[in-house]
Amino acid sequence: MINFNLSEEQRALQNLARKFSMKEISPVALQYDKEPAFPEEIIKKAHAAGLMNLTCPREYGGQGMGLVNASLITEEMNAACVAISGMIGINSLACGPILIAGSDEQKRSFLIPLNQAGQTASFGLTEREAGSDAAGLKTLAKLEGDHYVLNGQKCFITNASYAALYTIFATIDPAKGTKGICGFIVPRESPGLSIGKVEDKMGHRALNVAEVNLENVIVPRENLLGKEAEGFKIAMETLDEGRVNIATCGVGLARAAFEAALDYAKKRVQFGKPIGTFQALNFMLADMAAAVDSARLLTWYAGSLADAGKRFTREAAQAKFYATDVAMRVTTDAVQIYGGYGYTKDYAVEKYMRDAKLQQIFEGTNQVNRIVAGGALMRG
């Protein structure tokens, strides 16, 4: 028999994250959406509370959690605000390549100081002409003696303006496609690295997203992750875990929208009774609840495979596209249930709807994730 009950330890983690989110994130979420700023003080408090670097092993300064336990925390925090929570949780993606392919020396040299100081990092894969087609990146890495020289530009890089280090992917030869891509650890202070345009976004307003310019950036050979030409594989493995994380973000956002809509449907009276008692809206609420619950279970399943050391590429892609599609649908329905009020900035459901759209786009668009899942099915 499958047991869906959480252990006492898991409930404690969930309650810790919920209390922190209700105290530190929820009260300021709309303020940060209206006037975007780096949530530095909230990040410091999250670090002090043990709510950062969840899946990084303890020996490298992290919390040493599996993906399922991390999802319990991530859902609670994203139910409060996906943008602020994204800035708190960015290291799970940004440091993923180091955990996957880094040597013990690299992990100790870069992760321990980063994690102990509560600093954040960035994952540098996407380029203007290499989004869904990540293999088409053009940032060049040229080996010169004991170092590489990097030239190019990355875009849509989360936390770029505030990162202490970057995991950058570049190619030694664009003609080689995936077989020419390498991963590098690049400290922020590296000469030639600069921040370009900061994106002005529809949603996720407190989530910093910007360009990273690389002009003759010298990277020591010992900062190469794995071997030459292993970069694409490293990036794809990183995205497997990242997609479970984004699926969890979708669950948290959808849950928040559903709970807001349910509460409103109980309190809003029209024609002499609560609007939630009318069949049209009652059925909407039932569908929203089922969608949130099913997205959570699919996400936990993908995480449980990862925790068991099993292949989870298809399940991660499925969880990502399903949970974030649910987030878009449920947040849209929440606005509809609120009616005209839902379209105003006086209520959070308007923010939820804007925030949901990006979740269908980053960590691989949902169309790309369907390609990933479908391809895995065909390969058996």
N, C-alpha and C positions, 0 to 999 in steps of 0.2 A: 504494500500500500504506500502511495506517495504521501509524504507529510508536508503540508503547507504551513505548519505552525513555525513561528520564529522562536529561536532559543532565547533564553534570558539575556545572553550577551548581545544578541542581535536587537532585541527590543531596547536594550540600554543604548546601543549605538543610534537607533532610530529616534529615541526620545531626546538624546543629547543634541542631535542635529535639528530636531523639531524645535526644541526650546531656544537654541541658538538662533535659528532662522526667524522665529517669531519675535525675538528680542532685538536682534541686530540688523536683519535684512528687511523684513516686511514693512516696518514703520517708515523706511526711507526709500523703498523701491520706486514709488512714483516720483519722488524728488530726483533720484538719479536718472530716471527716464527723461524728465523734463530738462535737467541741467547735467548732462553727462560729465562725469569726473572719475578719476581713478579711485576706487574704493579702498584706499590704503589702510585706513584704520580698521575697516571690517576684515580685510585680509590678515592684518596683524592679530586680531582677536580670533579669527578662524584658525590660524597657525597655533596660537597659544592653547586653543581648545582641542587640538589634535584632529582638526577637520581638513587638513591639507595633506597632499602627497599620500593619499590613501593606499594605493597599491604598490608604492615603493617599499622595498624591504627595509626592515628596521636597521640593518647594519649600514644602510646608506642614508639614514636619517628620516625614513618614511614611517608609515603606520603598519606596513606589512599585511594589509588586508587582501582577501580575494575579491573578485569582481562582484559577487553577490552581496557581500557585506558592504562594499563600497557603494553599491547601488542603493542600499537602504539610506545611506547618508545623502547621496547625490539627489535622490528623489525629493527628500524633505527640503533641501536647500534650494532646489530649482522650483519648488512649489511657491517659494517666497519671491524669487526673482532669478530668471535664467541668466541675465546679463551679469549681475554681481556674482552669482554662483559660478558662472563661466570663468571669471577672472580668478576666483579662488581655486578652481579645479583645473586650470590650464596645464599645470605641470604633468598631469597624467598623460596628456598627449605629447607635450613638448619634450619630456624626458623619456618617453617611451623608447625612442631609438637607442638611447644610451643603455637602458635596462635590457633591451633585446640583444644588442650587438656590441656594447661596450666591454672593454676589459675591466678586470677588477680595479686596476689602477685608475682608469678613466672614471669609473663609478665613484671611487673614493675621492678623486681629485675634484670632480665637478658636482656630483650630487650631494655629498655630505655638506659642503659649505653652503650650497644653495638652499637645501632643506633646513639646515640648522638656523639660517638667518631669516627664513620665511620669505625668501625671494622667489620670483617667478621667471619662467622661461618661455620660449616660443618655438613653434614647429614650422620650419620654413620649406615648404614644398611647392605651393601654388605660384604660378606666374601668369601674366596677362594672356599669353597664348598657350598656356599649359594648365588648364583647370581640371576638367574631367579627364583629359588626356595628359595625365601627369608624366607619362613617358616622353612627352614632347618638350620637356623643359630645356631651356637654352643657357642657363647660368653655367659658366665654364669653370672648370678646375684644372689648372695646369701645374704639373709637378715640376718643381725647380729645385733640385738638390734635396735638402732635408725639409722642404716645405711645399705646400700647394699655394697657388695664387688664384683667388676666386674673383670673378667678374660677372655681374648680372643684376637682376632685380627680382625680388619676390613681392607678391601682392596678396591682399586679403589675409594678412598674417595677424592672427589673434595675439594681443598683448605685446605687439612689436615695440610700441613706444616705451614700455616699462620693463622689458625682459633683461635679466642679468646675463643670460646666455641664449644662444640659438642653436637648434639642430637644423643645419642647412643641407639641402640636397642639390648637387651640381653634377654636371657630366664632364667626363674627360674627352668625350667625342660624341657630338649630337647624332652623328651618322650611326652610332651603335645602338641607339634607342635605349631600351631598358638595361642593356648590357654595358652601358657606359656610365651609369649613374652611381654616384658615391655619396655617402653621408658623412658630415663633418660636425664637430663641436666647435662653435665659434663664440668666444666671449664677447660681450657687448663692447668692451673697451678696445677691440681690435681696430687699428687704424684703417680707414677706408670704409668702415661700416657706418651707415647713416640711415635715419628714418625719413621716408618721403611722405607722400600724401596720407593723411588720416581720413578714413572713410566716414562720411556722414550718412548714417543708416536709418532705414525705416523703423526697425525694431532693434532689440538688444543694444539699446543706446549707451549703456554704461560699459559695454564690452568694447575695449579698444581694438580696432582693426586698422592696420596701416601697411604701407610699403616698406620693404627693407632693401636699401641700395648697397651693393657690394662693388667697390671700386679698388681693384688691386689689393684685396684683403689677403694678408699672409696668414696661413693656417699651418701650424707645425704638423709634420707628418704623423706624429703620435696622436693627433686629434682626429684622424680618420677612423670612422666607425666600421669595424669588421675589416674586410678586404675591399680592394677596388672592385667596382662593378656589382657589389652587393647592396648598393643603396636602395634600389627599387624594391627589392625583397624586404629590406628592413622597414621601409616606409609603409608597405602594404601590411606587414605584420602589426605595425604600430596602429594602423587604421582599424584593424580588426577589434582591438580593445577599445579604441576611440569610439567606434560605432556603438558598442554596448553602452558606453558612457552617454553618448548623444541620445540613444534610445531612452535611457533613464531620465535624461533631461526632458524629453518629450512626455514621458509618463508624469513627471512632476508638474509640468506646465498644464497638461490636460486635466490632471486631478484638481489643480487649483481652480481652473475655469469651471469644471463641473461642480465643485463644492460651492463656488460663488453663485452659479446659476441655480442650484438646488435651494440654497438659502433664500435667494431672491424670489424664487417661484413659490416658496412657502409664505413669504411675507407680503408679496404684492397682491393686492385684492382688486379684482375687476368683476363686474356683474355679480357682486355680492359674495365672492369666494376666492380663495387663493388661486392664482393662474396655474399652478402646478397640478391642480385637480382636473383641469380640462384635458381631455384625451390627447389632443394634438401636442401639447407641451409635455404631458406625462409620458408619452411614448418617446419624445425626444430625450427626456432625462434618463429613461430606461436604456436607450441606445448609447447614450454618453457614458453611463456607468459601466455597461458591458464592454465598451471599447477601451476604457481606461484599465479595467481589470485584465482584459485579454492582452493588452500591450505590456502590462507589467509582467505577466506570466511568461510571455515570449522573451522578454528581456532577461528575466531571471534564468530562464532555460539556457540562453546563450552564455550568460555569465557562469552558470554551473558547469558547462562544458569546459570553459576556459579554466576554471578552478580545478577541474579534474585532469587538466593537462591534455585534453582532447582537442582535435581540430574544430574550430568554431567559426570559420570564415563565412559560410552560408548563413548560419544562424545569427551571426552578428549583423550581416547585411539585412536579413529579414526583419530583425528586431528594430533596426534603425529606420528602415523605410516604413514599416508598419506603425511604430510608435509615434513617429513624427507626422505621419499622415493623420493619425488619430488626434494629435495635438492641434493640427490645423482645423480639422473637422469639429472637434469639441469646442475649441475657442470661438469658432464662427457661430456655432449653435448657442454658445453662452451669450454672445452679443445679441443674437436674435431673441433670446428669451428676455433679455433686459429691454428689448425694444429700443426706442429713441434714446433712453438713458445709456444704453450700452455703447452708443456711438459717440458719447461724450467722454472727455478726459477726466470726468469726475469719478469714474468707476474703473477698476483695474481690468475689467474684461476687454476693454479696447486695447490696452497694452498687451494683454495675453495674445490677442489675435495678431497684432503686429509682430510680436516675438516669435510666434509659431512659424511664420513663413521661412525665416532663416534656417530653422531646424530641418526643413525639407531640402535645403541647399548645401550646407557645409558638411564636412566629413564624407564627401561624395554625394552628389545629388541623389534623390531617391530613384531617379531613372538609372543612374549608374549602379546603385546598390541592387536594383532588380537585375541588372546585367550580371553582377557578381553572383547573386544567388542563383539565377537561372543557369549561368555557366557551370556552377558547382553541381547543380542537378544533372546536367547533361554529361558531366564527367563521371558521375556516379559516386 
